[in-house]
Amino acid sequence: MRITKAQYKGLDGYKYSGTDKSVVSRYILGPFWNWLVLLFPTNLAPNMVGLDYVGWTLADSPRLHSLDYASSFPTLQLYWSTM
């Protein structure tokens, strides 16, 4: 598939714009993303934020699996009942 010169020239004028006006986006996701932008530095790529999350999750997994499943703490019993 080739792009013609006329189509290529039309790419200069194209600009994506989308607006989400839902209640969830306005009151929950919007403030959360604004807070997240302030938390991470702006020179950090978005995929590195996701990779950081995966890394922390994998690093925390051995700690969670080392918990004693026969413990008398109700939170640990709840954790092991979901596994």
Secondary structure, DSSP 4 states (H G I P E B T S, - for coil): ----HHHHHHGGG---------HHIIIIIHHHHHHHHHHS-TTS-HHHHHHHHHHHHHHHHHHHHTS-TT-S-HHHHHHHHT-
